[in-house]
Amino acid sequence: MASMDESLLEGFNAGYIIQKHRPDLADSLTDAVRGNQDEFFQGLVAGSEQYAKERTQSKTISKLRDTSRQIPRPTQKGKDSPNKGFELDR
C-alpha cells in the first residue's frame, strides 16, 4: 500500500513539474495516459491539472489586482473632511 501511495505522489510531482516547465509536453503526456489505472499515471495527470489550475488562479488574481488599481480612490481618508457636512450660519 505504501508503494502505491509513493508511486502516486511521484507521479503527481512529476506531472506538476513537467506542466510548470514544459506545458506542451505535459499536455501530450496527460492526453496519452489519461484513463490509465496505474497509480503513477493517475498522479501525473492530477499533478499536471493541479499546476494548470493554480496558474489560472494566479492569472485571475493578477488581473483583479491590475483592475482594482485603476479604480479611483478617495483622496482623503477621514470621514470628517472639512469640505463635507453642514455649513453653520453665524
Secondary structure, 3 states (H helix, E strand, C coil): CHHHHHHHHHHHHHHHHHHHHCHHHHHHHHHHHCCCCCHHHHHHHHHHHHHHHHHHHHHHHHHHHHHHHCCCCCCCCCCCCCCCCCCCCC
